[in-house]
Each structure stands twice: as C-alpha cells, then as structure tokens.
C-alpha cells in the first residue's frame, strides 16, 4: 500500500495528539499534594467525572474511543490488531476460569478487543472451541478445559492461554505493515517470556512447565532461556546480557528480599518502546503515526492509574515517579 493513502489518517491523528497527556501536566499532577486535588484537576481537564465511582470505566472509555477512531480512519483493516490481541486472550482466560467456577466474568473483561466477548462466552459455555474466533484460541481453550477437568490446576489454564496469546501476538505483529507494531509485539513477547522464566525459577518449576509457558521469539532463544531458568536467576541475567536486551538485564538488580526485581525490568521495556514510538513524530505518511498514537494512549492511561493509586495510598512522589513510564508528548 502506498504511504500516501495514510494521509487523511495521519492528519487526523496529529490533531488528536494535541489532547494527549503532556509530561509537564503529569509533573504538575505529581507535585499536587493530595489524591483529592489530583482527581479534581483530572475532572477539570475532562479525564474523569465528578463521580469517583466510575473512574476505571471513564479511563477505559478513552482507550476504547481511541481504538474506535483508529479503526475508522485506517486505510488498512487489521493494521494494529497485534496491539490489542492480548485483551481478547485475557477475556478468553477470564471466561474459561469463570466457567469452571460457575461465576460471571463480566467484571473481568477488558476492552477494547477484536472479538465479541459475549460470543466467546457462549462458545465456551457450549464447548464449541473449534468455533472460537482466533485459531490460537481453539486449541488453547480445549487443552485448558481438559487440564482443569483432570487436575483443577488454574495456573495451567493461565499459562496455556497466555502462551497462545503471545504466539498470536508475535504472528500478527510480524505480518503488520507497521514496523512499530512489529517491534512492539516482539518486545511484549520477550518481556513476558523473561518474567515467566524468573517466576518459574523462584517457584522451582520444571523444564516441562517452562516449555509450555514460554513462546518462540525472533530475538530470544527459547531453549537458551529455559536452560538459564533451570540454572537460576543469575543465569537468566547472564543470558539476557548476551542478547539485544542487555540493558534490561542490568535492571534486574537485587530486591529487598534478595530476589531480582521485575518492576524496573518491566519499565525498561515500556520506556524502550516509547523511545521507538517517539520517532513516529517525524513521519508524515504511513502507518507508524497510527500505531504510535494508540501506544501513547495506552501509556498515558497506565500513568494516570499509577498516579491515582500512588496518591490514594499516600506513596512518596519519588516512588510514584520511578514507576511512571515515559510519555509521547
């Protein structure tokens, strides 16, 4: 597709970018003393309503609206699908686990998503796994159901669906016309793999668990990561040091309990992605500004939630700042 076909979409996104949360305004909120005053400023800027009870819904609606806009203006359907596939697989996982426990999954569902959650709910309820809307969902749901019936092990439900999700994201991302979507998809899978490997190491999981839980990545060798995880956390750090993620390896410093800390590790990936996203500011045609806008919307939503949670619980501003991600604006 010629880049010129993105002209209208990019022009629309440039206008919408002016409404994104700026770093200066975020700093202003951070310096505000109380949670109540932070909320008041967000209400005045249209982020929240006066009723604090609908904060989550109000914030999520901003992301849903952004996704809807991008779908309306993109000249290439499916361009950004890899960026939200994780939500669909989260929904499948929630539906499966609530089906096992005979509870409603409604409050666990995430939007925006590609597929209708109610349709997935009906298919899972009728055990029509082959009719699920994504091929990776079909086998994952069937295996998860079989394993749970035999073992009642909810953790295996999680790892099977999560691994299927990562494989779907990698595949979708690799076929996207946007190099930024390709990059973001790979980073997500690498980060998830390493976090899973570290947690498996801490809980003495065996090789079979790791082989089931980890997905294939282009820039991370699955077998090498499994071997490192079986050898210990320092071996994981050493292996990462030999990959393009040496910077992430350096963030895996010792935590308060003598364990590697994953919070700085996660932030390294998020900030690394935002640095790549920043390059879209100088691109005037093509798919990159569209992908950048959605990632920017996700990041500002995460930062607002970190800020509100920190202020509500009386956390020190320095601690809140450490947890916040870089912004696009």
C-alpha positions in Angstrom: 0.0 0.0 0.0 1.4 3.4 -0.9 2.2 5.7 2.0 0.0 8.5 0.5 -3.1 6.5 1.4 -2.4 7.2 5.0 -2.5 11.0 4.6 -6.0 11.5 6.0 -5.5 9.1 8.9 -2.2 10.7 9.9 -3.6 14.2 9.7 -6.5 13.1 12.0 -4.1 11.5 14.4 -1.9 14.7 14.5 -5.0 16.6 15.6 -5.8 14.1 18.3 -2.3 14.1 19.6 -2.9 17.6 20.9 -5.3 16.1 23.5 -2.7 13.6 24.9 -1.4 14.0 28.4 1.8 16.0 28.4 4.9 15.4 30.6 4.6 18.9 32.1 1.0 18.3 33.1 1.9 14.9 34.6 4.6 16.6 36.6 2.0 19.1 37.8 -0.3 16.3 39.0 2.6 14.6 40.6 3.5 17.7 42.6 -0.1 18.0 43.8 -0.3 17.1 47.4 -3.5 15.1 47.8 -5.4 12.4 45.9 -8.5 14.6 46.1 -6.7 17.5 44.4 -5.3 15.3 41.7 -8.7 13.9 40.9 -10.1 17.5 40.8 -7.6 18.5 38.2 -8.3 15.4 36.1 -12.0 16.2 36.3 -11.4 19.8 35.2 -9.4 18.5 32.2 -12.1 16.1 31.2 -10.3 12.9 32.1 -12.6 11.9 35.0 -16.2 12.7 36.0 -17.2 14.2 39.4 -18.4 10.7 40.5 -15.2 8.8 41.6 -17.0 5.5 41.3 -16.7 5.4 37.5 -13.0 6.3 37.3 -12.0 3.0 35.8 -14.8 3.0 33.3 -14.1 6.6 32.3 -10.4 6.0 31.7 -11.1 2.8 29.8 -13.6 4.6 27.6 -10.8 6.9 26.5 -8.8 4.0 25.2 -11.9 2.4 23.6 -12.7 5.6 21.8 -9.1 5.9 20.6 -9.2 2.4 19.2 -12.6 3.0 17.5 -11.2 6.2 15.9 -8.2 4.4 14.5 -10.3 1.7 13.1 -12.5 4.2 11.3 -9.6 6.1 9.7 -7.1 3.4 8.9 -6.9 2.5 5.2 -5.7 -1.0 6.1 -8.0 -3.1 8.3 -6.1 -5.2 10.9 -3.1 -3.0 10.8 -3.0 -2.6 14.6 -4.6 -5.8 15.7 -1.5 -7.2 17.4 -1.6 -4.3 19.9 -4.9 -5.4 21.5 -4.9 -9.2 20.9 -3.7 -9.5 24.5 -7.1 -8.2 25.6 -9.0 -10.9 23.7 -7.0 -13.7 25.2 -7.3 -12.2 28.6 -11.1 -12.3 28.1 -10.9 -15.9 27.0 -9.0 -16.8 30.1 -11.4 -14.9 32.3 -14.4 -16.6 30.6 -12.8 -20.1 31.0 -12.0 -19.7 34.7 -15.4 -18.3 35.5 -17.0 -21.1 33.6 -15.1 -23.6 35.8 -16.3 -21.8 38.9 -19.8 -21.0 37.7 -19.4 -17.2 38.1 -19.9 -14.3 35.8 -16.8 -13.0 34.0 -18.3 -9.6 33.2 -16.2 -7.6 35.7 -13.0 -9.2 34.5 -13.5 -8.4 30.8 -11.2 -5.9 29.1 -11.9 -3.6 26.2 -11.0 -2.6 23.5 -10.9 -6.0 21.9 -11.2 -7.6 18.5 -13.8 -10.2 19.2 -17.2 -10.1 20.9 -16.8 -11.3 24.4 -20.4 -12.5 24.7 -19.9 -14.7 21.6 -16.8 -16.2 23.2 -18.7 -16.7 26.4 -21.5 -18.6 24.5 -19.0 -20.8 22.6 -17.1 -21.7 25.7 -20.3 -22.5 27.6 -21.3 -24.9 24.7 -17.8 -26.3 24.5 -17.6 -25.2 20.8 -13.9 -24.5 21.0 -13.3 -25.0 17.3 -15.6 -22.1 16.5 -13.7 -19.6 18.6 -12.8 -16.5 16.5 -9.0 -17.0 16.5 -7.2 -20.2 15.7 -4.8 -19.9 18.7 -7.9 -19.7 21.0 -9.3 -23.0 19.8 -6.5 -25.4 20.9 -5.7 -23.3 24.0 -9.3 -23.4 25.2 -9.6 -27.1 24.6 -6.4 -28.0 26.3 -7.1 -25.7 29.2 -10.5 -27.3 29.8 -9.1 -30.8 29.6 -6.3 -30.0 32.1 -8.6 -28.3 34.5 -11.1 -31.1 34.5 -8.3 -33.6 35.3 -6.2 -31.5 37.7 -8.2 -28.4 38.8 -5.0 -26.5 38.3 -6.0 -22.9 37.4 -2.3 -22.0 36.9 -2.0 -24.3 33.9 -5.1 -22.6 32.4 -3.3 -19.3 32.7 0.0 -20.4 31.1 -1.7 -22.2 28.2 -3.9 -19.3 27.3 -1.1 -16.8 27.9 1.4 -18.7 25.7 -1.2 -19.0 23.0 -1.8 -15.2 23.2 1.9 -14.5 22.9 2.2 -16.7 19.8 -0.8 -15.0 18.3 0.6 -11.5 19.0 4.0 -12.5 17.5 2.4 -13.8 14.4 0.0 -10.9 14.0 2.8 -8.4 14.7 5.2 -10.0 12.2 2.6 -9.6 9.4 1.7 -6.0 10.2 2.7 -3.3 7.7 3.8 -1.2 10.6 7.4 -1.7 11.7 6.4 -0.2 15.1 3.7 -2.8 15.6 6.3 -5.5 14.7 8.7 -4.0 17.3 6.0 -3.6 20.0 4.8 -7.2 19.5 8.3 -8.6 19.8 9.1 -6.6 22.9 5.8 -7.7 24.6 6.6 -11.4 24.0 10.2 -11.1 25.1 9.3 -9.3 28.3 6.6 -11.8 29.1 8.9 -14.7 28.5 11.6 -13.4 30.8 9.1 -12.5 33.6 7.7 -16.0 33.3 11.1 -17.6 33.4 12.1 -15.6 36.5 8.9 -16.5 38.3 9.2 -20.2 37.3 12.7 -20.2 38.7 11.5 -18.8 42.0 8.9 -21.5 42.3 11.1 -24.4 41.2 9.1 -25.2 38.1 10.5 -27.9 35.8 11.5 -28.0 32.2 8.1 -29.2 31.0 6.4 -26.2 32.7 8.8 -23.7 31.0 8.5 -25.4 27.6 4.7 -25.0 28.0 4.7 -21.4 29.3 7.3 -19.8 27.0 6.6 -18.8 23.4 9.0 -18.6 20.5 10.5 -15.2 19.8 12.6 -13.9 16.9 15.2 -12.1 19.2 15.2 -14.5 22.2 16.2 -18.2 22.1 13.5 -20.2 23.9 15.8 -23.2 24.7 18.6 -21.0 26.0 16.1 -19.1 28.2 14.8 -22.4 29.6 18.3 -23.7 30.3 19.1 -20.4 32.1 15.9 -20.5 34.2 16.7 -24.1 35.3 20.1 -22.8 36.4 18.9 -19.8 38.5 18.1 -16.1 38.3 21.7 -15.1 37.8 21.9 -17.4 34.8 18.8 -15.6 33.3 20.5 -12.3 33.8 23.7 -13.6 32.2 21.9 -14.9 29.2 20.0 -11.7 28.7 23.3 -9.9 28.7 24.2 -11.7 25.5 21.0 -10.6 23.7 19.8 -7.3 22.4 18.3 -6.8 25.9 21.5 -6.3 27.8 20.0 -3.0 29.2 17.1 -5.0 30.6 19.4 -7.5 32.2 21.1 -4.7 34.1 17.8 -3.6 35.7 17.4 -7.0 37.3 19.1 -5.8 40.5 18.5 -7.4 43.9 15.3 -6.6 45.6 14.5 -6.2 49.2 14.3 -9.9 49.8 17.4 -10.8 47.9 15.5 -11.6 44.7 15.7 -9.9 41.4 13.2 -7.1 41.0 11.0 -7.2 38.0 9.5 -3.7 38.3 12.5 -1.9 36.8 12.8 -4.6 34.2 9.2 -4.0 33.0 9.7 -0.2 33.0 12.9 -0.7 30.8 10.8 -2.4 28.1 8.0 0.2 28.3 10.4 3.1 28.1 12.3 1.5 25.3 9.1 1.1 23.3 8.3 4.7 23.9 11.7 5.8 22.6 10.9 4.0 19.4 7.4 5.4 19.4 8.9 9.0 19.6 10.4 8.5 16.1 6.9 8.5 14.6 6.7 12.2 15.3 8.9 12.9 12.3 6.9 10.5 10.0 4.2 12.3 8.0 2.9 9.4 5.9 2.5 5.7 6.5 1.2 3.5 9.4 3.7 4.5 12.1 1.8 7.5 13.5 -1.3 5.5 13.9 0.5 2.8 15.9 2.3 5.5 17.9 -0.9 7.2 18.8 -2.5 4.0 20.2 0.6 3.1 22.2 0.7 6.7 23.5 -2.9 6.4 24.7 -2.2 3.1 26.5 0.8 4.6 28.2 -0.9 7.7 29.4 -3.8 5.6 30.8 -1.3 3.5 32.7 0.5 6.5 34.1 -2.8 8.1 35.3 -3.7 4.8 37.1 -0.2 4.6 38.7 -0.5 8.3 39.8 -4.0 7.9 41.2 -3.2 4.7 43.0 0.0 6.2 44.5 -1.7 9.3 45.7 -4.6 7.4 47.1 -2.2 5.2 49.2 0.0 8.1 50.3 3.1 6.9 48.4 6.1 9.2 48.2 6.3 11.2 45.0 9.8 9.8 44.2 8.4 6.2 44.3 5.5 7.1 42.1 7.8 8.8 39.6 10.0 5.7 39.4 7.0 3.6 38.4 5.8 6.0 35.7 6.5 5.5 32.1 7.8 7.9 29.5 5.1 9.8 27.6 4.8 10.5 23.9 4.1 14.2 24.3 
